Amino acid sequence: MIETKIKLSAHELMMVQDAGLILTKNAIMQKVISIFSSLAENMQLELLKAKLPQEIKVTEPKISKGENYKGLPYVILDYPKLFGKENIFAIRILFWWGKYFTTTLHLKGAYKEMFSDAIRKNLALLKQKHFFISISNDEWKHEHDEENYASLSRITEKEFDNIVQKKPFLKISVKTALSEWDNCPIILMELFRDVLKSVSQF
């Protein structure tokens, strides 16, 4: 039997006839990829200055995209990136359609143990730059909401220590509004430097 009751609202009918919507969306996604490609080149130069283990420095940037993180398109830049089953050191810049950019340091296992003290010593810097800490039990959740992240400016050093001790991973993250599009390459690059400063000395 042919289904005849699947109807479109007036707004949906207008949108489905407008090919320009998808073409514009595709153009925007390509611009994000171009921004991330340029960022990756500058990030590689910046990483060379950082006092970090060599295995972190020799990783290559990776840009990936998708259409359905919580129903919305996204683009990801991972660099540096060491994703192991037990040990992770990664900095991830995420563009999430309709939401925001995020810059996230993701540590797990040996790298969490190696760098958590340095991050603790640099909490003042991270608080000043409005970073959050993951309080979720799921290390792959990216939403900046009350279930997943707590502002570092609102937690004590003791609460920070408790979070670090209880979880196998440590994530600190900051979001950048999409309204900052024109300035986002500069903002994201500066946040990348801040993350590096939080785990190393120049």
N, C-alpha and C positions, 0 to 999 in steps of 0.2 A: 504494500500500500504506500502510495506517495504521500509524504508528510506535507501538509499544506498550512500548518499553523505556525511554522517558524517564520515569523515576520520581523521586519526591521522597524525601529523607531524612526521618526522623521529625521532625527540627528544622524542615526546610523545610515539611513538611506542617502543622505547628503554626503556623508564621508565615503561610502563605498563607491560613489561615482566620481570621486576626486582623486585621480592618480597622482596629482601634485603632492598630496600629503605624504605618500610613501616615498616619492622621489626626493622630497625635502628631507625626510627622515634619513634616507640613505646618504644624502650629502652631508648631513650633520654628523653621522657616524663616521664617515670618512675623514671629516675634519678632526674629530677626536683622535682617530688613529694617527693622523699627521702630527697633531700636538704631542701625542705620546711618543712617536718616533723621534721627534726633535728632543723631547725630554730625555729619552733613553741615551742619546749621544752625550748630552751634558752630564747626566748621572754617571756614566761610565768614567768620565774625566774626574768627577768629584770623588768617586769611590776609590780611585787610585791614591788619593791623599789620605784616606782613612787608615788608621791603625787597626786593621781587622785581619783575621786569619786569611791566608792566601786562597784557601778553597772557596771563600766567599767572594773574593775579588775576581776570580777567573770565570764566574758564571756569566752567561749571556742574557741580555734582556729578552723577554717574551711578551708579545702583545697578542691577546686573544679577545674574541668578542662572542656574544651570544644574544639571543632574542628573548630569553625567558628566565630572568632572575626575579622571582615574585611577579611574573607576568610582564616584566619590562625589559627592554634591550639594555645591554651593558657593554663596556669595553674595559679590559684589564691590562695593566702594565705591571709585570712582576720583574723586579730587579733591585738588588741581587736576589737570587732565588735558589735555595737549597731545600727541596721538599723530600724528606725521607719519612719512612714509617714512624721512626722514633725521634728523629732530630730535624728541626726546621729552623732556618733563618731566611726570612723573606721580607722584602718591602713591597707592598702592593698598592698601586694607585688604581682606583676604580672610578669609572664614570658610570653612573646609574641614571638612566633616562627618567626625567621628571622628578628626581630626588636631589642628588648632589654628587660631588667628587669626594672620595675619601683617600687618605694616605694612612697606611697601616703597617706597623712593624709586627711581625708574627714570629714568635720564638717558641721552641719546644725542645724538650729533652736536654741534651748537652749544651745547646745554645742558650736555653733559658737559664741554666745554671751559670753559664759563662758571663752573661750580660745583665742579669737582673740587678746585681749590686750597682753597676754603672748607671742603670736607669733610675734606681732609687736615689743616687747622688745627684741626678739631673732632673729631679721632679720639679724643681722651681722653674726651669726652662720649659718643660713640657706643660706645666700648669699655665704659664704665661702665654703659651701658644694654643691653649684651649684643647689640649689632648684629653682623650677619654681612655679608660681601661676596660677591657672586656670582663664582664661578670657572668657571661653565659657559660654553660657547660658544653656548648657546641662551638668549636673553634672556626667553623666555616660560615657562621652567620655574620653578615656585613651591615645589617640595619643598625643605625644609630638611634636606638630607642631605650627606654628605661629597663627593658628586660635583658638587653644585651650589653649595654655600656653604662659606666658611671663616670662622671666628670672627675678628673684628677684634682681639680680645684676644690672639690667637695669631700674628699676623703683624706684621712690622716695617714701618716707614715705607717702606723700600726695596721690600719685597714689595708693599705697597699701590701704590706708584708703578708697579711693573712690571705689575700687573694693569690699572691705569688705562690705561697706554700701549698694551698689547697688544690691548685689546678696544674695539670701537666703542661699547660701552655700559658704563654703571656702575650697578650696583644694590647698595643696602645695605638690609638687611631684618632684622627681628626677629620672633620668634614669641611668642605669648601662649597659655598653656595654656587649653583649654576648661574646665578645673576652676576657672578664674578668672571664670566667667560673671557672677557677681553684681557683680564689680568691673570687668568688661571695658570699660564705657563710659568710666570714669575712666582706666583704664590706656591704652586706645587713644587717647584724647584727649591724654594726656600724651606718648605716643610720637609723635603727630602734631606736637606742639609741638617735640619734640626734633629731628625731621626738619627742620622749618622753621629751627630754630636752627643746624643744621649747614650751611645754605646761605644764611642771611641774618642780619642784625643787627637787633635790636629797639630 
